[in-house]
Amino acid sequence: MQEAIILVGGKGTRLRPLTNHTPKPLLNVAGSSFIRHQIAKLMDAGVEHVVFATSYLASLFEEEFQDFSQDLEISYAVEEVPLGTGGAIRNAGRLLRGDAPDAPVLVLNGDILSGVDVRALLEQHEARDADVTLHLTRVADPRAFGLVPTDEAGRVLSFLEKPKTAEEIVTDQINAGCYVFRRSVLDAIPADREVSVEQETFPQLVAAGQRVFGHTTAEYWRDLGTPLAFVHGSADLVTGKAASPLVQRPAGALIHPTAVIDPTARVTGGSTIGPHAVIGAHVVVDRSIIGANVTVAEGAQVRESVVDHDSSIGSDSFLREVVVGCHSDVGAQNELPAQLRLSCGIRIPAQGVRVSGTAVACPTVH
């Protein structure tokens, strides 16, 4: 039996307010919760049992999959106290079905959209008789990541902190958040305490001379941890730049059958329009996610933004790189600046926020 662990316990603080009530892996991406895209990919690779390492809003994962009827067994390992990445893996390992010490166990971060060939990763792991194999990816600017240099045979040499100077950038390879563990190595992670695989487990394995290898690929890779990365990842799935078994045909946009789109509106760039959303006349929605029961009024523009469910955007308003929390109301003729995040339930009156000026007279104060 091929088994996998998916780490889904994080609070997703960088994506608030979207994650105030929903764990990051359960957010809607290209028409499905992101975790379902990951599950579909694992099933395509022959995985038969998945353990979710949960913590934050853990019960919502069981609700999401309570009617899941496909040929895959799902278990839930809940952290009562924070255990870190390594501790979470060790805690979830208790629910694995197989017990062969050499059996490979896939481990995935629950917020990475990746085009890695999982079967090829497993084959490489077994061909090298590795203790751990890490998927590595190359990035143009590695300063925001820990670096993982390897030798000519692919063996990991060290794990380096985020570089602070150009001289410290010795490789463009970074940890891509997908691993294969030999079961005995996974079971050797200390139990019932906080452990970081990046800062403790992997460096200790390398220092001890164990067989830790990198599997470096140039396939699509994106960390969905920030709002802009989140909307871009969703758009890339819709347009086919990134692949998922749940997206059968690339398209310019993904529009739910119950949504109402005015004929003069333009929905482009891989945007997703949710159930019962209403997109008005001359609206532009580009590379954005519009949630369920959202109304976007005439002439508004929503670009590279997320508008969460049960919210409204007033006529002639402009949003770029904005997150609008659920049950919010943005009045007419607002201009919301980039990086703005509106908490759930916020009300902004007409022309309440503008970058450019307005010719409308101020109200008389008595």
N, C-alpha and C positions, 0 to 999 in steps of 0.2 A: 504493500500500500504506500503510495506517495503522499506525503503529508506536508502541510505548510502552516506557518504561524504568521498572522498579520497583526502588526502593532498598531492599535487604534485607541490607545488610552489617553492621548494628549488632549489638552483643552482648546487647542486651536486659537490661542489668544491673538495671533496676528491677523485672524480673519473676523474678529468681532466687528459688528454685532451679529454677523451671520451665525456664529457658533455660540451665541448666548443660550440658545435652547436646542441646538442640534450639533452633535459631534461632527467634526470636519469631514470624516469619511462618509457621512450620511448626507452631506450637501449634494444638491442636484447638479450634475455635470453632464451636458449633452444628453439630457432626457432621462437619466437614471442616477441613482445615488452613486457616488464615486466608488464605493466599496463593491458595488455590483459589477462595475467594469473590471475591477481586479479579480473578483471571483470568476467571471467569465473567462478571463485570460488563464487563470490557474487551471480551470477545468479543461481548457483546450490543451494544456500541457500535461494532462493526465493525473492531476491532483484529485484524490478521492476524499480527503479529510482535511478540514481547515479549522484551526483554533484561533479565535479572536482574543487577543490580549487587551482587555477592556479596563477602563477605570471611570473616566468622565462620562456621565449619563449612560452608564453601561446597559441599563434595561432597554434603551432605544434600539440597540443592535438586535436583541431578541425579538422586539416588535417588528423590525424591518424584515426579518427572515422567518417569522412565525408560519407563513404560508409557503415557504420555499420548498418546492416539490421536485427540484432537479436532482440528478444523481450525484449528490455531494453531501457528506456529513459535516455538520457545523457544530463546534463546541465553543464554550465561552469560559475564559479564565479571567476572573475579575480581581483586580488589585484593590485590596482594602486600604493600603497605604502606598505612596509612590515608590516604585522599585527601580526606576531608570530603565533604559533600553535592555540592558543585560538581565536585570532582575525580572523584567516582564517576560523576556524569552524563557528564562528558567521556570518561571511560574506557569507559563502556558505549556511548557514541555511536559508537565505532569499529566496533561490530558491527551498526549499523543498515544496512538493505539499500538504502534510498533515498538519493540524493545531491542532490536538488533543494534549492537553498539556501533556498527559501521554504516547504518542506514542514513541516507542523506535527508536532511530536513530543510525545506525552504523557509526563509524568513524575509518578510517584506515590511517596509514602512507603509503606513496606511495613507500617506499623503503624497506619494510619488507617482507621476504619470510617466511610464517608461515603455519604450519599444523593445526592450531586451527580449531575446529569444530564450524563454525559460528552459526549454528542452536542451538547447545548446549549452546553457549555463550548467545544467545538471550533468551533461555528458562531459564537459570540461573538468568538472569537479571529480568525477569518478576516474577519468583518464589520468589525472595527476595524482590520484590517491591522496587528495587534499584533506586536511583537517577542517579548514574553512576556506571557502571561495567567496570573494567579494566581487560584486558587479561594480566596476569602475567606469566612469564616464569622463570625457575631456570637456573642459569648459574654457571659454575665451578669457574670462577673468576669474582666476581661482582665489582671489583675495578674500572672498566671503566664505570660503570652505576650508575644511581640513584637507591636507594633501596626502596622497598615498603613492609614494614612489615604488616602482617594482624593478627587478632586474630583467635581463633579456629573456629569461625563462618564464617571466610573469610572477615570480615569487615576491611577496611584499617585503620591502626592506625596513619600512618604518611608518609611523603614523604621526604626521606633523600638524601642529596647531595652525590656525589661520595665519598666513604670512603677513608681516607688518611692513616689510621692505621688499624691493624688487629682488634683492639677493636671496631672500628666503624662498622665492618661488622656484623650487627645484624640479617641479613637474606640473603639468596641467591636469593630472588625473585626480579625481575626487571620489569619495565614497558615494555611490549612487543609491544606497538604501535598500539593497537586495542582497541576500547572502544565502549560501548553502553551508550548513553545519553538519559535521559528522555527529551522530547522535551522542556518542560518548563525550565529545567536547562540549556539547550543549548541556549535558547533565553535570558537567564539572563546574559550571558557573555557580557561584555561591547562592544559596537559597535564602529567601526571607530577609534580604537586605537590599538596599539600593546599589545597583551595579550599572556602570556605563560600558557598553561593548566598545565604544569608540575610544574611551580614555583608559579603560582598565583591561577588559578581556582581550581585545585584539593586540594591543602592545605587549601584554604579558605572553601571549602565544608566540609572537614573533621573537621576543627576547629569549624564550625557552627553546627556540629552534624548531618549533612545530611547523607543519606544512600549511602555510597560509598563502594563498595565491589570489591574484587579481584577474578578473575576466573583463578586459577593457573593450568597450564597443563604442561606435560612433552613432548609434541609433538615437531616436528621439528620447529626450529626457527633460522633465520639468518638475520642480518642487512646487506644489500647489499651495504653499503656505501663506502667500500674500494675496490680497484682492486682485491685483493686476495679473499675477501668475495664474490665479484661479480662473479668471475670465478668459485668458489666453489659452489655457489648457482645454477648457470646454470648447472654445471655438476651433481649436486644432483638431479635436475629435470629430466635430461636426463636418469640417471641411476635408477630413481625411489626412491631414498632415500628421496626426497621431492616430494609431489604430486601436480599435476595440471590437471584440466580437459582437458587442451590442449595437454598434453603428454599422449597418449593412451597406449603406450607400452614401458616399460623401455628398454634401449639399452646401448651398450658400447659407442656409439657415435651417433650424429645426423648430417647427411650429406645431404645437399640440392641436389635435383635431378640433378641440372645443374652443380654441382661441378665435377671436374675431379681429381680422386685420383689414383696415380700410384699403381699398384698391390703390389709393394714392400714396400709401405709406411705403417706406423702403426698409426692409429687414435684411441685413447683409452681414458679411464677415464671420459667418459661423455662429450668429446669435441664436439663442434658445428662447422661445416664447412658451410660457407655461400654460397649464389648463385654465380656461375661462378668462384669460387675459384679454384686454381690449386695447387695440392699438389704433389711434385715431388718424384723421386725415393729415397728410403731409408730414407725418412723424418719420424720423430717422432713428432706427435702432441698429447700431453697428458694433459687432464684436462684443456683445453684452448678454447678460442673463436677466430675463424678465420672469419673475416668479408667478405663481398661481394667483388668480384674481387681482392682478395688477391692471390699473388703467393708466394709459399714457395719452394725454389729451392732444388736440390738434396742434401741429407745428413744433412739438417738443423734439429735442434731440437727445438721445442717450447713447453715449459712446464709451466703450471699454469700461462699463459699469455693471453693477449688480443692483437690481431693485427687488427686494425680497417680497414675499407673498403679502397680499391684502394691502398693498400700498397704492398711492396715486401720484402721478406726475402731471402738473398743471400745464396748460397750453403755453407754447413758446418758451418753455424752460429749457435750459441747456445743462447737461451733465457729462463730464468727462472724468474717467478714473474715480468714480464716486461709488460708495456703498450706501444704499438706503435700507435701513432695517425694516422689518416687517411692521405692518399696521401704521405706516407713516404717510404723511400727506405733504407733498411739496406743491405749493401754490403756483399760480401762473407767473410767467416771466421772471423766474429765478435763474441765476447763473451760479452753479455750484462749482467751486474750484477743485482742481485735482487733489487727490488724497483725502478729501473730506469724507467722513463717515457719520451718518445719521443714526443715532440709536433708535431702537424699536419704539414706535408710537410718537415720534416727533412730528410736530406741526409747524410748517414754515408758511407764513402768509404770502400772498402775492407780492412779488418784487422784494421779498424779505432779505434775500442774499443776492448781491449782484457784484460782478467784477467790474463791469463797465457802468457808466452813469445812466440815469434815467431822467426823462423830461417831465415825469409826473410830479405835480406839486406836492409838497409835504402837507399833511393834514393840519388844519388850524388847531392850535392848542388854546384852550380856554382856561 
